[in-house]
Structure formats: structure tokens, C-alpha cells
Amino acid sequence: MKFEAHINIMPHKALLDPQGKAVTGSMKNIGLPNVHDVRIGKHITMELEAANEQEASSMVEQACTKLLANLIMESFEFTIKQV
Amino acid sequence: MKFEAHINIMPHKALLDPQGKAVTGSMKNIGLPNVHDVRIGKHITMELEAANEQEASSMVEQACTKLLANLIMESFEFTIKQV
């Protein structure tokens, strides 16, 4: 079966996100002073073949922990849907 | 009212995504040969104050088009919820 995974990887809430902070500062310059607390992470999509949704979920979890996310600084969440 | 926005910015489907291609290649090395077509974009969260959901939505759209997304190479989508 074919699945599509959507993964969000974000810096931990407790950590400073310098890129997000810079963007928050820039919001004033484009006329949006009411925007706060911008945080920037990664959005990753992938296609995978697996026997069932459970296997697909375990594959995505492996991909995140072994390769995509740095668990010291980032946390991840994902959704899977069959295509 | 306070809103929270979740924005996904992805490279256009028609464009080559070199970062995603490199990650797709690495999947084999971590024992996941059945993962294909990895595409990597940005996930951005922000908090904003607006009079209503429509105003919030227009603010997020402005932020995306003026600052966050490069519309030549990327497309964006977002969701907004009141907090």
C-alpha cells in the first residue's frame, strides 16, 4: 500500500529560535506589528510503501529519529494517509 | 482576539528539490528503501492579534507573500485557529 506522510519538525519551545526571532522583528517593517512569537521549523512530505498503516508509521518515526530531526533541539509530529 | 497560525511553505511540485533529493538518497542507508519523493519545506507558526478570523487570515497571507515565501519557487498554505 502507498502512503503519504506529512512531518513537522519544530525547535523545542524552551529553545531560542533565532531565525524566528529575526522574522518576528521584520514583521513590524512590513506593517504587521501584531504578529508575535514566530517559530520556524521544517515541513517534510514523503511517499512510502508499507504493508499497513502501522508499518508506515514506524518507518516515518525511524526516518525522523535517525535522519530528519535532531531530537536534542527539535521535536517532530507527523500524519499519514493512504494514497 | 488572539489567533495561532500554522503555515506550510513548500517548493513547487514542478521544481527540483535538491535537499529533498539528497534525503531520499540517504533513506536507503538507514534501512528505509521504500521511502520516495521526499520534499522539504518550511513549517512556520506564529501568534497574532486581530479583530476577527478574516483579518487574521489576511495578515498571515500578507506575511507569506511579502516576507516568508518566495512565490516564484514556493507555494504556501495555512490554517488559523483562535487561542
Backbone of each chain as nested JSON, in Angstrom:
{
  "chains": [
    {"id": "A", "residues": [
      {"number": 1, "name": "MET", "atoms": {"N": [0.838, -1.194, 0.0], "CA": [0.0, 0.0, 0.0], "C": [0.875, 1.247, 0.0]}},
      {"number": 2, "name": "LYS", "atoms": {"N": [0.375, 2.272, -0.638], "CA": [1.136, 3.526, -0.71], "C": [0.604, 4.522, 0.317]}},
      {"number": 3, "name": "PHE", "atoms": {"N": [1.525, 5.161, 0.993], "CA": [1.13, 6.167, 1.977], "C": [1.863, 7.477, 1.7]}},
      {"number": 4, "name": "GLU", "atoms": {"N": [1.248, 8.527, 2.173], "CA": [1.884, 9.839, 2.102], "C": [2.025, 10.333, 3.536]}},
      {"number": 5, "name": "ALA", "atoms": {"N": [3.221, 10.792, 3.89], "CA": [3.442, 11.279, 5.256], "C": [3.717, 12.775, 5.229]}},
      {"number": 6, "name": "HIS", "atoms": {"N": [3.155, 13.468, 6.205], "CA": [3.426, 14.896, 6.393], "C": [4.05, 15.075, 7.769]}},
      {"number": 7, "name": "ILE", "atoms": {"N": [5.254, 15.586, 7.788], "CA": [6.017, 15.683, 9.033], "C": [6.294, 17.142, 9.348]}},
      {"number": 8, "name": "ASN", "atoms": {"N": [6.093, 17.534, 10.595], "CA": [6.517, 18.863, 11.049], "C": [7.623, 18.703, 12.07]}},
      {"number": 9, "name": "ILE", "atoms": {"N": [8.725, 19.385, 11.848], "CA": [9.834, 19.344, 12.8], "C": [10.052, 20.765, 13.301]}},
      {"number": 10, "name": "MET", "atoms": {"N": [9.883, 20.959, 14.599], "CA": [9.973, 22.318, 15.144], "C": [11.03, 22.378, 16.243]}},
      {"number": 11, "name": "PRO", "atoms": {"N": [11.674, 23.54, 16.4], "CA": [12.581, 23.701, 17.542], "C": [11.786, 23.612, 18.84]}},
      {"number": 12, "name": "HIS", "atoms": {"N": [12.395, 22.993, 19.873], "CA": [11.71, 22.884, 21.165], "C": [11.272, 24.262, 21.656]}},
      {"number": 13, "name": "LYS", "atoms": {"N": [10.119, 24.296, 22.308], "CA": [9.569, 25.561, 22.819], "C": [10.565, 26.277, 23.729]}},
      {"number": 14, "name": "ALA", "atoms": {"N": [11.318, 25.495, 24.512], "CA": [12.198, 26.088, 25.509], "C": [13.418, 26.752, 24.877]}},
      {"number": 15, "name": "LEU", "atoms": {"N": [13.698, 26.403, 23.624], "CA": [14.911, 26.916, 22.991], "C": [14.636, 28.212, 22.249]}},
      {"number": 16, "name": "LEU", "atoms": {"N": [15.645, 29.063, 22.225], "CA": [15.593, 30.268, 21.417], "C": [15.592, 29.846, 19.948]}},
      {"number": 17, "name": "ASP", "atoms": {"N": [14.762, 30.496, 19.145], "CA": [14.743, 30.216, 17.708], "C": [15.181, 31.493, 16.991]}},
      {"number": 18, "name": "PRO", "atoms": {"N": [16.488, 31.637, 16.731], "CA": [16.998, 32.922, 16.225], "C": [16.388, 33.321, 14.883]}},
      {"number": 19, "name": "GLN", "atoms": {"N": [16.145, 32.336, 14.013], "CA": [15.553, 32.641, 12.717], "C": [14.137, 33.205, 12.916]}},
      {"number": 20, "name": "GLY", "atoms": {"N": [13.382, 32.553, 13.797], "CA": [12.031, 33.017, 14.082], "C": [12.025, 34.387, 14.712]}},
      {"number": 21, "name": "LYS", "atoms": {"N": [13.012, 34.629, 15.583], "CA": [13.088, 35.921, 16.25], "C": [13.366, 37.032, 15.239]}},
      {"number": 22, "name": "ALA", "atoms": {"N": [14.252, 36.761, 14.288], "CA": [14.57, 37.737, 13.249], "C": [13.327, 38.046, 12.42]}},
      {"number": 23, "name": "VAL", "atoms": {"N": [12.567, 36.995, 12.087], "CA": [11.363, 37.206, 11.288], "C": [10.323, 37.991, 12.089]}},
      {"number": 24, "name": "THR", "atoms": {"N": [10.179, 37.679, 13.376], "CA": [9.247, 38.44, 14.22], "C": [9.59, 39.922, 14.16]}},
      {"number": 25, "name": "GLY", "atoms": {"N": [10.876, 40.247, 14.241], "CA": [11.316, 41.632, 14.169], "C": [10.969, 42.279, 12.841]}},
      {"number": 26, "name": "SER", "atoms": {"N": [11.086, 41.516, 11.768], "CA": [10.813, 42.061, 10.43], "C": [9.336, 42.327, 10.185]}},
      {"number": 27, "name": "MET", "atoms": {"N": [8.471, 41.682, 10.959], "CA": [7.029, 41.854, 10.744], "C": [6.614, 43.307, 10.91]}},
      {"number": 28, "name": "LYS", "atoms": {"N": [7.247, 44.013, 11.855], "CA": [6.946, 45.448, 12.038], "C": [7.215, 46.213, 10.75]}},
      {"number": 29, "name": "ASN", "atoms": {"N": [8.304, 45.869, 10.075], "CA": [8.712, 46.605, 8.874], "C": [7.771, 46.396, 7.695]}},
      {"number": 30, "name": "ILE", "atoms": {"N": [7.005, 45.32, 7.701], "CA": [6.07, 45.135, 6.597], "C": [4.642, 45.45, 7.055]}},
      {"number": 31, "name": "GLY", "atoms": {"N": [4.53, 46.193, 8.151], "CA": [3.218, 46.671, 8.574], "C": [2.374, 45.668, 9.328]}},
      {"number": 32, "name": "LEU", "atoms": {"N": [3.018, 44.704, 9.973], "CA": [2.258, 43.722, 10.752], "C": [2.793, 43.643, 12.194]}},
      {"number": 33, "name": "PRO", "atoms": {"N": [2.597, 44.751, 12.959], "CA": [3.175, 44.758, 14.313], "C": [2.476, 43.811, 15.277]}},
      {"number": 34, "name": "ASN", "atoms": {"N": [1.301, 43.3, 14.888], "CA": [0.563, 42.428, 15.81], "C": [0.908, 40.947, 15.675]}},
      {"number": 35, "name": "VAL", "atoms": {"N": [1.984, 40.665, 14.956], "CA": [2.431, 39.274, 14.839], "C": [3.546, 39.023, 15.849]}},
      {"number": 36, "name": "HIS", "atoms": {"N": [3.384, 37.987, 16.647], "CA": [4.366, 37.67, 17.681], "C": [4.823, 36.22, 17.562]}},
      {"number": 37, "name": "ASP", "atoms": {"N": [5.944, 35.977, 18.194], "CA": [6.344, 34.608, 18.51], "C": [6.377, 33.714, 17.257]}},
      {"number": 38, "name": "VAL", "atoms": {"N": [7.041, 34.194, 16.217], "CA": [7.203, 33.373, 15.013], "C": [8.24, 32.288, 15.306]}},
      {"number": 39, "name": "ARG", "atoms": {"N": [7.896, 31.067, 14.977], "CA": [8.853, 29.972, 15.113], "C": [8.94, 29.238, 13.778]}},
      {"number": 40, "name": "ILE", "atoms": {"N": [10.154, 28.918, 13.396], "CA": [10.369, 28.346, 12.071], "C": [10.971, 26.956, 12.185]}},
      {"number": 41, "name": "GLY", "atoms": {"N": [10.302, 26.01, 11.567], "CA": [10.802, 24.642, 11.54], "C": [10.724, 24.096, 10.128]}},
      {"number": 42, "name": "LYS", "atoms": {"N": [10.725, 22.774, 10.022], "CA": [10.694, 22.155, 8.702], "C": [9.385, 21.413, 8.485]}},
      {"number": 43, "name": "HIS", "atoms": {"N": [8.915, 21.453, 7.255], "CA": [7.771, 20.634, 6.863], "C": [8.26, 19.675, 5.789]}},
      {"number": 44, "name": "ILE", "atoms": {"N": [8.099, 18.398, 6.02], "CA": [8.632, 17.391, 5.104], "C": [7.497, 16.48, 4.652]}},
      {"number": 45, "name": "THR", "atoms": {"N": [7.403, 16.255, 3.349], "CA": [6.443, 15.275, 2.844], "C": [7.229, 14.142, 2.198]}},
      {"number": 46, "name": "MET", "atoms": {"N": [6.687, 12.946, 2.28], "CA": [7.331, 11.813, 1.606], "C": [6.284, 10.783, 1.237]}},
      {"number": 47, "name": "GLU", "atoms": {"N": [6.634, 9.967, 0.248], "CA": [5.781, 8.843, -0.102], "C": [6.477, 7.571, 0.32]}},
      {"number": 48, "name": "LEU", "atoms": {"N": [5.684, 6.601, 0.785], "CA": [6.313, 5.345, 1.177], "C": [5.384, 4.178, 0.907]}},
      {"number": 49, "name": "GLU", "atoms": {"N": [6.02, 3.013, 0.728], "CA": [5.252, 1.784, 0.545], "C": [5.392, 0.945, 1.801]}},
      {"number": 50, "name": "ALA", "atoms": {"N": [4.267, 0.496, 2.316], "CA": [4.306, -0.318, 3.529], "C": [3.104, -1.248, 3.511]}},
      {"number": 51, "name": "ALA", "atoms": {"N": [3.179, -2.316, 4.324], "CA": [2.114, -3.313, 4.334], "C": [0.838, -2.756, 4.957]}},
      {"number": 52, "name": "ASN", "atoms": {"N": [0.999, -1.907, 5.945], "CA": [-0.173, -1.326, 6.605], "C": [0.218, 0.001, 7.264]}},
      {"number": 53, "name": "GLU", "atoms": {"N": [-0.78, 0.652, 7.835], "CA": [-0.538, 1.991, 8.375], "C": [0.447, 1.961, 9.546]}},
      {"number": 54, "name": "GLN", "atoms": {"N": [0.382, 0.87, 10.325], "CA": [1.286, 0.748, 11.47], "C": [2.739, 0.699, 11.016]}},
      {"number": 55, "name": "GLU", "atoms": {"N": [2.999, -0.11, 9.978], "CA": [4.364, -0.208, 9.465], "C": [4.808, 1.14, 8.903]}},
      {"number": 56, "name": "ALA", "atoms": {"N": [3.907, 1.79, 8.177], "CA": [4.237, 3.102, 7.606], "C": [4.594, 4.082, 8.716]}},
      {"number": 57, "name": "SER", "atoms": {"N": [3.808, 4.06, 9.783], "CA": [4.049, 4.957, 10.903], "C": [5.411, 4.686, 11.539]}},
      {"number": 58, "name": "SER", "atoms": {"N": [5.759, 3.398, 11.666], "CA": [7.047, 3.076, 12.275], "C": [8.199, 3.485, 11.354]}},
      {"number": 59, "name": "MET", "atoms": {"N": [7.989, 3.39, 10.029], "CA": [9.03, 3.835, 9.09], "C": [9.262, 5.341, 9.194]}},
      {"number": 60, "name": "VAL", "atoms": {"N": [8.168, 6.094, 9.282], "CA": [8.313, 7.553, 9.368], "C": [9.002, 7.931, 10.674]}},
      {"number": 61, "name": "GLU", "atoms": {"N": [8.636, 7.221, 11.746], "CA": [9.266, 7.509, 13.041], "C": [10.768, 7.248, 12.977]}},
      {"number": 62, "name": "GLN", "atoms": {"N": [11.145, 6.138, 12.341], "CA": [12.577, 5.837, 12.169], "C": [13.282, 6.923, 11.365]}},
      {"number": 63, "name": "ALA", "atoms": {"N": [12.648, 7.33, 10.256], "CA": [13.252, 8.37, 9.409], "C": [13.48, 9.642, 10.216]}},
      {"number": 64, "name": "CYS", "atoms": {"N": [12.504, 9.983, 11.057], "CA": [12.622, 11.216, 11.843], "C": [13.722, 11.106, 12.89]}},
      {"number": 65, "name": "THR", "atoms": {"N": [13.73, 9.986, 13.637], "CA": [14.681, 9.89, 14.742], "C": [16.108, 9.676, 14.236]}},
      {"number": 66, "name": "LYS", "atoms": {"N": [16.257, 8.926, 13.12], "CA": [17.606, 8.61, 12.656], "C": [18.193, 9.681, 11.75]}},
      {"number": 67, "name": "LEU", "atoms": {"N": [17.327, 10.405, 11.045], "CA": [17.872, 11.266, 9.998], "C": [17.338, 12.695, 10.013]}},
      {"number": 68, "name": "LEU", "atoms": {"N": [16.032, 12.84, 10.13], "CA": [15.454, 14.155, 9.822], "C": [15.499, 15.138, 10.987]}},
      {"number": 69, "name": "ALA", "atoms": {"N": [15.233, 14.645, 12.196], "CA": [15.133, 15.563, 13.336], "C": [16.337, 15.409, 14.252]}},
      {"number": 70, "name": "ASN", "atoms": {"N": [16.779, 16.502, 14.802], "CA": [17.783, 16.48, 15.857], "C": [17.024, 16.563, 17.18]}},
      {"number": 71, "name": "LEU", "atoms": {"N": [16.866, 15.411, 17.839], "CA": [15.941, 15.354, 18.976], "C": [16.409, 16.149, 20.188]}},
      {"number": 72, "name": "ILE", "atoms": {"N": [17.664, 16.553, 20.18], "CA": [18.15, 17.403, 21.269], "C": [17.557, 18.811, 21.138]}},
      {"number": 73, "name": "MET", "atoms": {"N": [17.402, 19.256, 19.914], "CA": [16.931, 20.62, 19.693], "C": [15.54, 20.701, 19.089]}},
      {"number": 74, "name": "GLU", "atoms": {"N": [15.043, 19.582, 18.562], "CA": [13.79, 19.642, 17.811], "C": [12.834, 18.535, 18.251]}},
      {"number": 75, "name": "SER", "atoms": {"N": [11.567, 18.773, 18.039], "CA": [10.584, 17.708, 18.232], "C": [9.825, 17.543, 16.918]}},
      {"number": 76, "name": "PHE", "atoms": {"N": [9.256, 16.358, 16.709], "CA": [8.548, 16.152, 15.451], "C": [7.163, 15.58, 15.696]}},
      {"number": 77, "name": "GLU", "atoms": {"N": [6.273, 15.788, 14.742], "CA": [4.961, 15.165, 14.727], "C": [4.631, 14.879, 13.278]}},
      {"number": 78, "name": "PHE", "atoms": {"N": [3.815, 13.867, 13.041], "CA": [3.506, 13.568, 11.645], "C": [2.113, 12.979, 11.509]}},
      {"number": 79, "name": "THR", "atoms": {"N": [1.582, 13.068, 10.306], "CA": [0.33, 12.404, 9.952], "C": [0.601, 11.551, 8.717]}},
      {"number": 80, "name": "ILE", "atoms": {"N": [-0.154, 10.462, 8.621], "CA": [-0.001, 9.55, 7.49], "C": [-1.356, 9.345, 6.868]}},
      {"number": 81, "name": "LYS", "atoms": {"N": [-1.406, 9.376, 5.539], "CA": [-2.659, 8.966, 4.908], "C": [-2.378, 8.086, 3.695]}},
      {"number": 82, "name": "GLN", "atoms": {"N": [-3.28, 7.147, 3.469], "CA": [-3.121, 6.243, 2.343], "C": [-3.443, 6.991, 1.048]}},
      {"number": 83, "name": "VAL", "atoms": {"N": [-2.682, 6.706, -0.005], "CA": [-2.972, 7.376, -1.281], "C": [-3.247, 6.336, -2.372]}}
    ]},
    {"id": "B", "residues": [
      {"number": 1, "name": "MET", "atoms": {"N": [-8.797, 39.642, 19.515], "CA": [-8.751, 38.189, 19.681], "C": [-7.379, 37.672, 19.291]}},
      {"number": 2, "name": "LYS", "atoms": {"N": [-6.991, 36.609, 19.958], "CA": [-5.683, 36.02, 19.648], "C": [-5.846, 34.813, 18.749]}},
      {"number": 3, "name": "PHE", "atoms": {"N": [-4.983, 34.735, 17.753], "CA": [-5.012, 33.594, 16.849], "C": [-3.628, 32.959, 16.759]}},
      {"number": 4, "name": "GLU", "atoms": {"N": [-3.645, 31.703, 16.391], "CA": [-2.401, 30.988, 16.136], "C": [-2.458, 30.52, 14.685]}},
      {"number": 5, "name": "ALA", "atoms": {"N": [-1.405, 30.787, 13.94], "CA": [-1.376, 30.368, 12.541], "C": [-0.311, 29.302, 12.331]}},
      {"number": 6, "name": "HIS", "atoms": {"N": [-0.653, 28.32, 11.525], "CA": [0.308, 27.283, 11.118], "C": [0.459, 27.365, 9.605]}},
      {"number": 7, "name": "ILE", "atoms": {"N": [1.665, 27.626, 9.166], "CA": [1.922, 27.853, 7.741], "C": [2.862, 26.776, 7.212]}},
      {"number": 8, "name": "ASN", "atoms": {"N": [2.542, 26.222, 6.067], "CA": [3.47, 25.324, 5.371], "C": [3.911, 25.989, 4.077]}},
      {"number": 9, "name": "ILE", "atoms": {"N": [5.215, 26.062, 3.886], "CA": [5.76, 26.618, 2.649], "C": [6.573, 25.534, 1.973]}},
      {"number": 10, "name": "MET", "atoms": {"N": [6.161, 25.148, 0.774], "CA": [6.825, 24.031, 0.088], "C": [7.331, 24.467, -1.276]}},
      {"number": 11, "name": "PRO", "atoms": {"N": [8.433, 23.86, -1.741], "CA": [8.867, 24.131, -3.118], "C": [7.803, 23.641, -4.089]}},
      {"number": 12, "name": "HIS", "atoms": {"N": [7.59, 24.373, -5.192], "CA": [6.623, 23.954, -6.207], "C": [6.911, 22.529, -6.652]}},
      {"number": 13, "name": "LYS", "atoms": {"N": [5.853, 21.784, -6.923], "CA": [5.979, 20.386, -7.364], "C": [6.866, 20.269, -8.609]}},
      {"number": 14, "name": "ALA", "atoms": {"N": [6.756, 21.264, -9.506], "CA": [7.471, 21.173, -10.773], "C": [8.975, 21.383, -10.609]}},
      {"number": 15, "name": "LEU", "atoms": {"N": [9.38, 21.952, -9.473], "CA": [10.796, 22.272, -9.29], "C": [11.544, 21.123, -8.625]}},
      {"number": 16, "name": "LEU", "atoms": {"N": [12.789, 20.997, -8.993], "CA": [13.671, 20.056, -8.337], "C": [13.902, 20.546, -6.907]}},
      {"number": 17, "name": "ASP", "atoms": {"N": [13.881, 19.623, -5.952], "CA": [14.146, 19.978, -4.564], "C": [15.417, 19.24, -4.147]}},
      {"number": 18, "name": "PRO", "atoms": {"N": [16.582, 19.892, -4.316], "CA": [17.847, 19.175, -4.11], "C": [18.01, 18.633, -2.689]}},
      {"number": 19, "name": "GLN", "atoms": {"N": [17.525, 19.394, -1.706], "CA": [17.639, 18.94, -0.316], "C": [16.815, 17.673, -0.123]}},
      {"number": 20, "name": "GLY", "atoms": {"N": [15.602, 17.687, -0.676], "CA": [14.742, 16.512, -0.569], "C": [15.319, 15.321, -1.307]}},
      {"number": 21, "name": "LYS", "atoms": {"N": [15.948, 15.592, -2.449], "CA": [16.529, 14.509, -3.225], "C": [17.677, 13.854, -2.455]}},
      {"number": 22, "name": "ALA", "atoms": {"N": [18.491, 14.674, -1.807], "CA": [19.6, 14.142, -1.012], "C": [19.073, 13.276, 0.123]}},
      {"number": 23, "name": "VAL", "atoms": {"N": [18.009, 13.739, 0.764], "CA": [17.44, 12.969, 1.879], "C": [16.839, 11.664, 1.367]}},
      {"number": 24, "name": "THR", "atoms": {"N": [16.161, 11.709, 0.208], "CA": [15.614, 10.48, -0.367], "C": [16.73, 9.45, -0.561]}},
      {"number": 25, "name": "GLY", "atoms": {"N": [17.872, 9.913, -1.08], "CA": [19.009, 9.01, -1.27], "C": [19.515, 8.422, 0.034]}},
      {"number": 26, "name": "SER", "atoms": {"N": [19.505, 9.227, 1.099], "CA": [20.012, 8.752, 2.388], "C": [19.098, 7.735, 3.047]}},
      {"number": 27, "name": "MET", "atoms": {"N": [17.837, 7.696, 2.626], "CA": [16.891, 6.768, 3.264], "C": [17.347, 5.311, 3.106]}},
      {"number": 28, "name": "LYS", "atoms": {"N": [17.939, 5.015, 1.953], "CA": [18.453, 3.652, 1.74], "C": [19.483, 3.296, 2.808]}},
      {"number": 29, "name": "ASN", "atoms": {"N": [20.34, 4.24, 3.124], "CA": [21.433, 3.977, 4.07], "C": [20.955, 3.742, 5.491]}},
      {"number": 30, "name": "ILE", "atoms": {"N": [19.769, 4.197, 5.833], "CA": [19.275, 3.936, 7.186], "C": [18.218, 2.83, 7.148]}},
      {"number": 31, "name": "GLY", "atoms": {"N": [18.217, 2.04, 6.06], "CA": [17.347, 0.862, 6.026], "C": [15.912, 1.139, 5.659]}},
      {"number": 32, "name": "LEU", "atoms": {"N": [15.668, 2.238, 4.935], "CA": [14.289, 2.551, 4.538], "C": [14.221, 2.761, 3.022]}},
      {"number": 33, "name": "PRO", "atoms": {"N": [14.452, 1.684, 2.25], "CA": [14.48, 1.858, 0.793], "C": [13.117, 2.15, 0.181]}},
      {"number": 34, "name": "ASN", "atoms": {"N": [12.044, 1.957, 0.953], "CA": [10.704, 2.165, 0.402], "C": [10.177, 3.587, 0.571]}},
      {"number": 35, "name": "VAL", "atoms": {"N": [11.065, 4.484, 0.954], "CA": [10.664, 5.892, 1.061], "C": [11.074, 6.62, -0.212]}},
      {"number": 36, "name": "HIS", "atoms": {"N": [10.119, 7.322, -0.823], "CA": [10.388, 8.018, -2.075], "C": [9.967, 9.476, -1.962]}},
      {"number": 37, "name": "ASP", "atoms": {"N": [10.499, 10.266, -2.892], "CA": [9.936, 11.571, -3.174], "C": [9.824, 12.444, -1.923]}},
      {"number": 38, "name": "VAL", "atoms": {"N": [10.926, 12.533, -1.191], "CA": [10.953, 13.407, -0.019], "C": [11.049, 14.848, -0.494]}},
      {"number": 39, "name": "ARG", "atoms": {"N": [10.208, 15.688, 0.039], "CA": [10.277, 17.12, -0.283], "C": [10.336, 17.904, 1.025]}},
      {"number": 40, "name": "ILE", "atoms": {"N": [11.205, 18.891, 1.05], "CA": [11.458, 19.603, 2.296], "C": [11.106, 21.071, 2.146]}},
      {"number": 41, "name": "GLY", "atoms": {"N": [10.256, 21.533, 3.023], "CA": [9.874, 22.937, 3.027], "C": [9.945, 23.481, 4.441]}},
      {"number": 42, "name": "LYS", "atoms": {"N": [9.238, 24.567, 4.678], "CA": [9.26, 25.196, 5.993], "C": [7.902, 25.089, 6.672]}},
      {"number": 43, "name": "HIS", "atoms": {"N": [7.942, 24.902, 7.986], "CA": [6.719, 24.979, 8.785], "C": [6.895, 26.15, 9.739]}},
      {"number": 44, "name": "ILE", "atoms": {"N": [5.976, 27.087, 9.689], "CA": [6.101, 28.303, 10.495], "C": [4.861, 28.46, 11.359]}},
      {"number": 45, "name": "THR", "atoms": {"N": [5.068, 28.717, 12.633], "CA": [3.933, 29.03, 13.5], "C": [4.086, 30.468, 13.98]}},
      {"number": 46, "name": "MET", "atoms": {"N": [2.965, 31.13, 14.209], "CA": [3.032, 32.483, 14.742], "C": [1.759, 32.791, 15.521]}},
      {"number": 47, "name": "GLU", "atoms": {"N": [1.876, 33.744, 16.424], "CA": [0.699, 34.224, 17.136], "C": [0.388, 35.616, 16.642]}},
      {"number": 48, "name": "LEU", "atoms": {"N": [-0.906, 35.923, 16.537], "CA": [-1.248, 37.267, 16.099], "C": [-2.538, 37.733, 16.76]}},
      {"number": 49, "name": "GLU", "atoms": {"N": [-2.645, 39.057, 16.845], "CA": [-3.865, 39.655, 17.372], "C": [-4.622, 40.307, 16.228]}},
      {"number": 50, "name": "ALA", "atoms": {"N": [-5.901, 39.987, 16.119], "CA": [-6.712, 40.543, 15.043], "C": [-8.149, 40.624, 15.526]}},
      {"number": 51, "name": "ALA", "atoms": {"N": [-8.943, 41.47, 14.835], "CA": [-10.32, 41.68, 15.25], "C": [-11.181, 40.448, 14.987]}},
      {"number": 52, "name": "ASN", "atoms": {"N": [-10.878, 39.747, 13.911], "CA": [-11.657, 38.555, 13.593], "C": [-10.82, 37.622, 12.723]}},
      {"number": 53, "name": "GLU", "atoms": {"N": [-11.383, 36.462, 12.408], "CA": [-10.612, 35.457, 11.705], "C": [-10.224, 35.916, 10.296]}},
      {"number": 54, "name": "GLN", "atoms": {"N": [-11.133, 36.692, 9.679], "CA": [-10.853, 37.192, 8.334], "C": [-9.63, 38.109, 8.325]}},
      {"number": 55, "name": "GLU", "atoms": {"N": [-9.575, 39.011, 9.322], "CA": [-8.429, 39.91, 9.403], "C": [-7.158, 39.118, 9.661]}},
      {"number": 56, "name": "ALA", "atoms": {"N": [-7.251, 38.136, 10.549], "CA": [-6.083, 37.302, 10.854], "C": [-5.595, 36.608, 9.596]}},
      {"number": 57, "name": "SER", "atoms": {"N": [-6.54, 36.073, 8.836], "CA": [-6.183, 35.362, 7.621], "C": [-5.497, 36.287, 6.628]}},
      {"number": 58, "name": "SER", "atoms": {"N": [-5.987, 37.53, 6.512], "CA": [-5.361, 38.459, 5.571], "C": [-3.968, 38.852, 6.058]}},
      {"number": 59, "name": "MET", "atoms": {"N": [-3.776, 38.947, 7.402], "CA": [-2.444, 39.257, 7.924], "C": [-1.453, 38.145, 7.592]}},
      {"number": 60, "name": "VAL", "atoms": {"N": [-1.896, 36.905, 7.78], "CA": [-0.993, 35.785, 7.516], "C": [-0.647, 35.74, 6.034]}},
      {"number": 61, "name": "GLU", "atoms": {"N": [-1.645, 36.006, 5.2], "CA": [-1.393, 35.991, 3.762], "C": [-0.379, 37.077, 3.377]}},
      {"number": 62, "name": "GLN", "atoms": {"N": [-0.526, 38.253, 3.973], "CA": [0.46, 39.321, 3.739], "C": [1.852, 38.907, 4.169]}},
      {"number": 63, "name": "ALA", "atoms": {"N": [1.946, 38.305, 5.369], "CA": [3.25, 37.887, 5.883], "C": [3.896, 36.892, 4.923]}},
      {"number": 64, "name": "CYS", "atoms": {"N": [3.088, 35.972, 4.395], "CA": [3.623, 34.958, 3.487], "C": [4.087, 35.573, 2.175]}},
      {"number": 65, "name": "THR", "atoms": {"N": [3.238, 36.409, 1.577], "CA": [3.582, 36.921, 0.253], "C": [4.699, 37.963, 0.324]}},
      {"number": 66, "name": "LYS", "atoms": {"N": [4.723, 38.774, 1.413], "CA": [5.723, 39.832, 1.463], "C": [7.057, 39.37, 2.036]}},
      {"number": 67, "name": "LEU", "atoms": {"N": [7.011, 38.355, 2.897], "CA": [8.243, 38.059, 3.64], "C": [8.626, 36.58, 3.656]}},
      {"number": 68, "name": "LEU", "atoms": {"N": [7.674, 35.71, 3.915], "CA": [8.062, 34.335, 4.253], "C": [8.294, 33.441, 3.047]}},
      {"number": 69, "name": "ALA", "atoms": {"N": [7.441, 33.572, 2.032], "CA": [7.542, 32.657, 0.894], "C": [8.104, 33.383, -0.322]}},
      {"number": 70, "name": "ASN", "atoms": {"N": [8.863, 32.675, -1.094], "CA": [9.307, 33.151, -2.397], "C": [8.37, 32.535, -3.422]}},
      {"number": 71, "name": "LEU", "atoms": {"N": [7.403, 33.323, -3.88], "CA": [6.308, 32.744, -4.671], "C": [6.752, 32.231, -6.041]}},
      {"number": 72, "name": "ILE", "atoms": {"N": [7.938, 32.622, -6.453], "CA": [8.452, 32.092, -7.718], "C": [8.816, 30.617, -7.554]}},
      {"number": 73, "name": "MET", "atoms": {"N": [9.335, 30.277, -6.383], "CA": [9.802, 28.907, -6.174], "C": [8.955, 28.117, -5.189]}},
      {"number": 74, "name": "GLU", "atoms": {"N": [8.125, 28.811, -4.417], "CA": [7.42, 28.12, -3.332], "C": [5.928, 28.452, -3.329]}},
      {"number": 75, "name": "SER", "atoms": {"N": [5.146, 27.56, -2.785], "CA": [3.735, 27.855, -2.557], "C": [3.469, 27.698, -1.065]}},
      {"number": 76, "name": "PHE", "atoms": {"N": [2.418, 28.371, -0.587], "CA": [2.147, 28.265, 0.845], "C": [0.689, 27.931, 1.093]}},
      {"number": 77, "name": "GLU", "atoms": {"N": [0.437, 27.352, 2.251], "CA": [-0.924, 27.123, 2.718], "C": [-0.893, 27.317, 4.22]}},
      {"number": 78, "name": "PHE", "atoms": {"N": [-2.029, 27.706, 4.806], "CA": [-2.005, 27.916, 6.251], "C": [-3.364, 27.632, 6.866]}},
      {"number": 79, "name": "THR", "atoms": {"N": [-3.33, 27.376, 8.157], "CA": [-4.561, 27.249, 8.93], "C": [-4.46, 28.219, 10.103]}},
      {"number": 80, "name": "ILE", "atoms": {"N": [-5.621, 28.685, 10.542], "CA": [-5.664, 29.634, 11.649], "C": [-6.637, 29.108, 12.674]}},
      {"number": 81, "name": "LYS", "atoms": {"N": [-6.255, 29.193, 13.94], "CA": [-7.256, 28.883, 14.96], "C": [-7.166, 29.884, 16.103]}},
      {"number": 82, "name": "GLN", "atoms": {"N": [-8.306, 30.146, 16.68], "CA": [-8.353, 31.101, 17.791], "C": [-7.777, 30.431, 19.034]}},
      {"number": 83, "name": "VAL", "atoms": {"N": [-7.014, 31.192, 19.831], "CA": [-6.462, 30.602, 21.063], "C": [-6.909, 31.4, 22.281]}}
    ]}
  ]
}
